[in-house]
Amino acid sequence: MIQKGIPQALRGMIWQLMSKSKDSELESTYAQLLKETSTHEKMIMRDLNRTFPKHEFFKDQDGLGQEGLFNVVKAYSLYDTEVGYCQGISFVVGPLLLNMPDEEAFCVLVKLMTFYNMRSHFLPGMDGLQLRLYQFDRLVEEMLPKVHNHLQAQGINSSMYASQWFMTLFAYKFPLSLVFRIYDTIFTEGIEAIFRFSIALLKKNEKRIVEMEFETLLEYLKSGLFENYQINHTGVLAQLVKETQYHTNDFVKDAYDIRITPKKLNKYQQAYYAHQEAEKRKLLAEAEAIEKLRSNNIQLSSRVKQLEGSLQTLNREHVELANELINTRMELAKSNDENKELHSTVEELHKIVELQPAEIEAKLREEMNILAEKNISLVQKNNLLEDQLANLENMLIESKMRYAESENEREVLQRKWNDLKKALG
């Protein structure tokens, strides 16, 4: 019965029953949160006009739609501070407000975030969203290989278009009549039901997708996939129908024709975690390698500084040696000049010696004769002095003999004097 579509009048109530969201205590918490102030209020207010801007219920800035949207999103930002606020939450809340009051919409939103695990799509790391995109990529690769290969060739990743599907449950761009049917299935089967609709949309548009190029294809993936379910009225009926209508039953049927087992999703989940673990190890190894390189770089930088210091010292020594070499060369040149002058002087002296040997010999003989004469004269003087010395020695001997005789005479006279003194008495 749910596959055939929940009646609009019962949809809000059925959603609450399936999600088991009815909670008077949580509704009281919601009323209390409305009295508080959220740090995200300015951002929420800024995004309100961009949430379902063409829908009558949300178009009026002062209307019940934007007021309810603001209240629920603000209350949730206070209720779950770790998630806080993200624009995608407003698109999740919008379809709820179209089917129930705001306090009930808040309770259903809390169930979607917790029991249906949408919260992991909005956490800072978005781990849940990354897992969903990985599972989606593997499903496309397995079920629609042509689409997968074409998207890869065009450089389009699932994060470029499918992330908004998982974060807003297709409410961002898709017609609400299709979105309501997606919500019906999600509340029945869980958040994994969104894979059915994602694959069904790509399969329905496979022929057109493989013919498109990057820019056109990306825009079509974001907002054109649902065109194949559009009802094209003709004639008078086309004039009477104001809003575009869609084959919603066909859309749901195509989704249920896609068989995706929990076992397959679990297999992809395990592969994702294994891949993440491998990536972590790789990043850790890269970080260690980078740290090692950084350490080596520091050591090399220190070594370079030492070498630069040594180079500066060598440069100074080189300059000093160069200056010494220059000075030595200058001194050598000066010595060479002096040596040349000395050689020139020696040559002149040789010439002089060669030209005046006789004159030098005559002068030498003359000097020798003069020295010989002086020697003879000195010999004569020496002989004379020796004679005089002999005479003086003889005279000295005679003087000593006379002195001895006088001493004897003095002693005789002294004795006589002494005898005389005794006689006189």
C-alpha positions as CSV (number, residue, x, y, z in Angstrom):
1,M,0.0,0.0,0.0
2,I,2.9,2.4,0.8
3,Q,4.4,1.6,-2.6
4,K,1.2,2.7,-4.2
5,G,1.4,6.0,-2.2
6,I,0.2,7.2,1.2
7,P,-2.9,9.5,0.9
8,Q,-1.9,13.1,1.4
9,A,-4.3,13.6,4.3
10,L,-2.7,10.7,6.2
11,R,0.9,11.1,5.2
12,G,2.0,13.2,8.2
13,M,0.4,10.8,10.7
14,I,1.8,7.7,8.9
15,W,5.3,9.2,8.9
16,Q,5.1,9.7,12.6
17,L,3.8,6.3,13.3
18,M,6.5,4.6,11.2
19,S,9.2,6.6,12.8
20,K,7.7,6.3,16.3
21,S,8.4,10.0,16.7
22,K,5.4,10.9,19.0
23,D,7.1,12.0,22.2
24,S,5.4,14.6,24.5
25,E,8.6,15.1,26.5
26,L,10.5,15.9,23.2
27,E,7.7,18.3,22.2
28,S,8.2,20.1,25.6
29,T,11.9,20.3,25.0
30,Y,11.1,21.8,21.6
31,A,8.9,24.5,23.2
32,Q,11.7,25.3,25.7
33,L,14.3,25.5,22.9
34,L,12.2,28.1,21.1
35,K,12.8,30.5,24.0
36,E,16.5,30.2,23.7
37,T,18.9,31.9,21.3
38,S,21.0,30.0,18.8
39,T,24.4,31.2,17.5
40,H,23.2,30.0,14.1
41,E,20.1,32.3,13.8
42,K,21.6,34.8,11.4
43,M,22.7,32.0,9.1
44,I,19.3,30.3,9.3
45,M,17.5,33.5,8.5
46,R,19.8,34.2,5.5
47,D,19.0,30.7,4.1
48,L,15.2,30.8,4.5
49,N,14.5,32.6,1.3
50,R,16.7,30.0,-0.6
51,T,14.7,27.0,0.8
52,F,11.8,26.2,-1.6
53,P,11.7,29.8,-2.9
54,K,8.9,28.9,-5.4
55,H,6.6,27.1,-3.1
56,E,3.6,29.0,-1.9
57,F,3.9,27.8,1.7
58,F,7.5,29.0,2.1
59,K,7.5,32.0,-0.3
60,D,6.2,34.6,2.1
61,Q,8.9,35.9,4.5
62,D,6.4,36.5,7.3
63,G,4.3,33.4,6.6
64,L,3.8,30.3,8.6
65,G,6.1,28.3,6.3
66,Q,9.3,30.3,6.9
67,E,8.4,30.8,10.6
68,G,8.0,27.0,11.2
69,L,11.1,26.3,9.2
70,F,13.1,28.8,11.2
71,N,11.8,27.4,14.5
72,V,12.5,23.7,13.8
73,V,15.9,24.3,12.4
74,K,16.9,26.7,15.2
75,A,15.6,24.3,17.8
76,Y,17.6,21.4,16.4
77,S,20.8,23.5,16.3
78,L,20.3,23.9,20.0
79,Y,19.3,20.3,20.6
80,D,22.3,18.8,18.8
81,T,25.1,21.3,19.2
82,E,27.6,18.9,17.6
83,V,25.7,19.1,14.3
84,G,24.5,22.7,14.8
85,Y,23.2,24.0,11.5
86,C,23.7,23.1,7.9
87,Q,21.5,24.4,5.0
88,G,20.7,20.8,4.0
89,I,18.7,20.4,7.2
90,S,16.2,23.0,6.1
91,F,15.4,21.0,2.9
92,V,14.8,17.9,5.1
93,V,12.4,19.8,7.4
94,G,10.4,21.4,4.5
95,P,8.5,18.3,3.4
96,L,7.8,17.5,7.1
97,L,6.2,20.9,7.7
98,L,4.0,20.5,4.7
99,N,2.5,17.4,6.4
100,M,2.5,18.2,10.1
101,P,2.8,21.0,12.7
102,D,6.3,22.3,13.6
103,E,6.6,20.5,17.0
104,E,5.8,17.2,15.4
105,A,8.2,18.0,12.5
106,F,10.9,18.6,15.1
107,C,10.3,15.2,16.7
108,V,10.4,13.4,13.3
109,L,13.6,15.3,12.4
110,V,15.2,14.0,15.6
111,K,14.2,10.5,14.7
112,L,15.5,10.9,11.1
113,M,18.8,12.1,12.5
114,T,19.2,9.4,15.2
115,F,17.2,6.3,14.4
116,Y,17.6,6.6,10.6
117,N,21.2,7.7,11.0
118,M,21.0,10.9,9.0
119,R,23.0,12.7,11.7
120,S,26.2,11.2,10.4
121,H,25.6,13.1,7.1
122,F,25.9,16.4,8.9
123,L,28.6,15.9,11.5
124,P,31.8,17.9,10.9
125,G,33.6,14.9,9.3
126,M,30.5,13.8,7.3
127,D,31.6,10.2,7.7
128,G,28.2,8.9,7.1
129,L,27.8,10.8,3.9
130,Q,31.2,9.6,2.7
131,L,30.2,6.0,3.3
132,R,26.9,6.5,1.4
133,L,28.7,8.0,-1.6
134,Y,31.2,5.1,-1.6
135,Q,28.4,2.6,-1.5
136,F,26.6,4.5,-4.2
137,D,29.7,4.5,-6.5
138,R,30.1,0.8,-6.1
139,L,26.4,0.2,-6.9
140,V,26.7,2.3,-10.1
141,E,29.9,0.5,-11.1
142,E,28.2,-2.8,-10.7
143,M,24.7,-2.1,-12.0
144,L,25.3,0.6,-14.6
145,P,28.9,0.1,-15.8
146,K,28.4,2.4,-18.9
147,V,27.2,5.3,-16.8
148,H,30.0,4.7,-14.3
149,N,32.7,4.7,-17.1
150,H,31.2,7.8,-18.8
151,L,31.1,9.7,-15.5
152,Q,34.7,8.7,-14.8
153,A,35.8,9.8,-18.3
154,Q,34.1,13.1,-17.9
155,G,35.8,13.6,-14.5
156,I,32.5,13.8,-12.5
157,N,32.5,12.4,-9.0
158,S,29.4,11.4,-7.1
159,S,30.2,14.1,-4.5
160,M,29.4,16.7,-7.2
161,Y,25.8,15.8,-7.6
162,A,24.7,12.9,-5.3
163,S,25.8,14.4,-2.0
164,Q,22.8,16.8,-2.1
165,W,20.5,13.7,-2.7
166,F,21.7,12.1,0.5
167,M,21.8,15.3,2.6
168,T,18.4,16.6,1.5
169,L,16.6,13.4,0.6
170,F,16.3,14.8,-3.0
171,A,14.3,17.8,-1.7
172,Y,16.9,20.3,-2.9
173,K,16.0,20.2,-6.6
174,F,13.4,17.5,-7.1
175,P,9.6,18.1,-7.3
176,L,7.9,17.6,-3.9
177,S,5.5,15.1,-5.3
178,L,8.4,12.8,-6.0
179,V,10.1,13.8,-2.7
180,F,7.1,12.7,-0.7
181,R,7.2,9.3,-2.2
182,I,10.9,9.0,-1.4
183,Y,10.1,9.9,2.2
184,D,7.3,7.2,2.3
185,T,9.9,4.6,1.4
186,I,12.6,5.9,3.7
187,F,10.3,5.8,6.7
188,T,9.3,2.3,5.7
189,E,12.7,0.8,4.8
190,G,15.3,3.1,6.3
191,I,17.7,5.6,4.8
192,E,19.3,2.9,2.6
193,A,16.1,3.1,0.4
194,I,17.6,6.3,-1.2
195,F,20.0,4.0,-3.1
196,R,17.0,2.5,-4.9
197,F,15.8,5.9,-6.2
198,S,19.4,7.1,-7.0
199,I,20.1,4.0,-9.2
200,A,16.6,4.1,-10.7
201,L,17.1,7.7,-11.8
202,L,20.5,7.0,-13.5
203,K,19.1,3.8,-15.1
204,K,16.1,5.7,-16.5
205,N,18.4,8.4,-18.0
206,E,21.3,6.1,-19.0
207,K,20.9,6.8,-22.7
208,R,21.0,10.6,-22.3
209,I,23.7,10.5,-19.7
210,V,26.3,8.7,-21.9
211,E,25.7,11.2,-24.7
212,M,26.4,14.4,-22.6
213,E,29.6,16.3,-21.9
214,F,30.8,17.6,-18.6
215,E,29.0,20.9,-18.0
216,T,25.7,19.8,-19.5
217,L,25.9,16.5,-17.8
218,L,26.6,17.9,-14.3
219,E,23.7,20.3,-14.5
220,Y,21.4,17.5,-15.7
221,L,22.5,15.2,-12.9
222,K,21.7,17.9,-10.4
223,S,18.2,19.0,-11.6
224,G,17.1,17.2,-14.8
225,L,16.9,13.5,-14.0
226,F,13.3,13.7,-13.0
227,E,12.2,15.1,-16.3
228,N,11.6,11.6,-17.7
229,Y,8.7,11.2,-15.2
230,Q,7.0,14.4,-16.2
231,I,3.4,14.2,-17.4
232,N,3.0,16.1,-20.7
233,H,-0.6,17.2,-20.9
234,T,-2.0,18.3,-24.3
235,G,-4.9,20.4,-25.4
236,V,-7.4,21.9,-22.9
237,L,-6.0,19.8,-20.0
238,A,-2.6,21.4,-20.4
239,Q,-4.2,24.8,-19.9
240,L,-6.1,23.6,-16.8
241,V,-3.1,22.1,-15.1
242,K,-1.2,24.9,-13.4
243,E,1.6,22.9,-11.9
244,T,3.8,20.2,-13.6
245,Q,2.7,16.7,-12.7
246,Y,4.8,13.5,-12.6
247,H,4.3,9.8,-12.9
248,T,5.1,9.2,-9.2
249,N,3.9,5.6,-9.3
250,D,6.2,4.9,-12.2
251,F,9.1,6.5,-10.2
252,V,8.5,4.3,-7.2
253,K,8.0,1.2,-9.3
254,D,11.3,1.8,-11.0
255,A,13.0,2.2,-7.6
256,Y,11.5,-1.1,-6.3
257,D,12.7,-2.8,-9.5
258,I,16.2,-2.1,-8.3
259,R,17.4,-4.9,-6.0
260,I,19.9,-3.8,-3.4
261,T,20.3,-6.3,-0.5
262,P,21.6,-5.3,3.0
263,K,24.3,-8.0,2.5
264,K,25.6,-6.1,-0.5
265,L,25.6,-2.7,1.3
266,N,27.4,-4.3,4.3
267,K,30.0,-5.7,2.0
268,Y,30.6,-2.3,0.5
269,Q,30.6,-0.8,4.0
270,Q,33.3,-3.2,5.1
271,A,35.3,-2.4,1.9
272,Y,34.9,1.3,2.7
273,Y,36.2,0.9,6.2
274,A,39.1,-1.2,5.0
275,H,39.8,1.4,2.4
276,Q,39.7,4.2,5.0
277,E,42.0,2.2,7.3
278,A,44.4,1.7,4.4
279,E,44.2,5.4,3.7
280,K,44.9,6.2,7.3
281,R,47.9,3.9,7.3
282,K,49.0,5.5,4.1
283,L,48.6,9.0,5.5
284,L,50.3,8.0,8.7
285,A,53.2,6.6,6.7
286,E,53.3,9.7,4.5
287,A,53.2,11.9,7.7
288,E,56.1,9.8,9.2
289,A,58.0,10.1,5.9
290,I,57.3,13.9,5.9
291,E,58.4,14.2,9.5
292,K,61.5,12.2,8.7
293,L,62.2,14.4,5.7
294,R,61.6,17.5,7.8
295,S,64.0,16.2,10.4
296,N,66.6,15.4,7.7
297,N,65.9,18.8,6.2
298,I,66.7,20.4,9.5
299,Q,69.9,18.4,9.8
300,L,70.8,19.2,6.2
301,S,70.0,22.9,6.8
302,S,72.2,22.9,9.9
303,R,74.9,21.1,7.8
304,V,74.5,23.6,5.0
305,K,74.9,26.5,7.5
306,Q,78.1,24.8,8.8
307,L,79.3,24.4,5.3
308,E,78.4,28.0,4.5
309,G,80.4,29.1,7.6
310,S,83.3,26.9,6.4
311,L,83.0,28.3,2.9
312,Q,83.1,31.8,4.3
313,T,86.3,30.9,6.3
314,L,87.8,29.3,3.2
315,N,86.9,32.3,1.1
316,R,88.7,34.6,3.6
317,E,91.7,32.2,3.7
318,H,91.6,32.1,-0.1
319,V,91.6,35.9,-0.3
320,E,94.5,36.1,2.2
321,L,96.4,33.5,0.2
322,A,95.7,35.3,-3.0
323,N,96.9,38.6,-1.4
324,E,100.1,36.8,-0.2
325,L,100.6,35.2,-3.6
326,I,100.3,38.7,-5.2
327,N,102.7,40.1,-2.7
328,T,105.1,37.2,-3.2
329,R,104.9,37.6,-7.0
330,M,105.6,41.3,-6.6
331,E,108.6,40.6,-4.3
332,L,109.8,37.9,-6.7
333,A,109.5,40.4,-9.6
334,K,111.5,43.0,-7.5
335,S,114.1,40.3,-6.6
336,N,114.4,39.4,-10.3
337,D,115.0,43.1,-11.1
338,E,117.6,43.3,-8.4
339,N,119.2,40.1,-9.6
340,K,119.4,41.5,-13.1
341,E,121.0,44.6,-11.7
342,L,123.5,42.5,-9.7
343,H,124.3,40.4,-12.8
344,S,124.9,43.6,-14.7
345,T,127.2,44.9,-11.9
346,V,129.1,41.6,-11.8
347,E,129.6,41.7,-15.5
348,E,130.9,45.2,-15.3
349,L,133.3,44.2,-12.5
350,H,134.4,41.2,-14.5
351,K,135.2,43.5,-17.4
352,I,137.1,45.9,-15.0
353,V,139.0,42.9,-13.6
354,E,139.9,41.7,-17.0
355,L,141.0,45.1,-18.2
356,Q,143.2,46.1,-15.1
357,P,145.1,42.9,-13.9
358,A,148.6,44.5,-14.4
359,E,147.7,47.6,-12.6
360,I,146.3,45.6,-9.7
361,E,149.5,43.4,-9.6
362,A,151.8,46.5,-9.6
363,K,149.8,48.1,-6.8
364,L,150.0,44.8,-4.9
365,R,153.8,44.6,-5.4
366,E,154.1,48.2,-4.3
367,E,152.1,47.7,-1.2
368,M,154.1,44.5,-0.5
369,N,157.4,46.5,-0.8
370,I,156.0,49.2,1.5
371,L,155.0,46.5,4.0
372,A,158.4,44.9,3.7
373,E,160.2,48.2,4.4
374,K,157.9,48.8,7.3
375,N,158.6,45.3,8.6
376,I,162.4,46.0,8.4
377,S,162.0,49.2,10.2
378,L,159.9,47.5,12.9
379,V,162.6,44.8,13.3
380,Q,165.2,47.4,13.8
381,K,163.1,49.2,16.3
382,N,162.5,45.9,18.0
383,N,166.2,45.2,18.2
384,L,166.8,48.6,19.6
385,L,164.1,48.2,22.2
386,E,165.5,44.8,23.2
387,D,168.9,46.4,23.8
388,Q,167.4,49.1,25.9
389,L,165.5,46.5,27.8
390,A,168.7,44.6,28.5
391,N,170.4,47.8,29.7
392,L,167.5,48.6,32.0
393,E,167.5,45.1,33.4
394,N,171.3,45.5,34.2
395,M,170.6,48.8,35.8
396,L,167.8,47.3,37.9
397,I,170.1,44.5,39.1
398,E,172.7,47.1,40.1
399,S,170.1,49.1,41.9
400,K,168.9,46.1,43.8
401,M,172.5,45.2,44.9
402,R,173.1,48.8,46.0
403,Y,169.8,48.7,48.0
404,A,170.9,45.5,49.7
405,E,174.2,47.1,50.7
406,S,172.4,50.1,52.0
407,E,170.1,47.9,54.1
408,N,173.1,46.2,55.6
409,E,174.8,49.5,56.4
410,R,171.5,50.7,58.0
411,E,171.3,47.7,60.2
412,V,175.0,48.2,61.4
413,L,174.3,51.8,62.2
414,Q,171.1,50.8,64.0
415,R,173.0,48.4,66.2
416,K,175.7,51.0,66.9
417,W,172.9,53.5,67.9
418,N,171.3,51.1,70.1
419,D,174.7,50.3,71.9
420,L,175.4,53.9,72.3
421,K,172.0,54.5,73.9
422,K,172.6,51.7,76.3
423,A,176.1,53.1,77.2
424,L,174.7,56.5,77.9
425,G,172.1,55.2,79.8
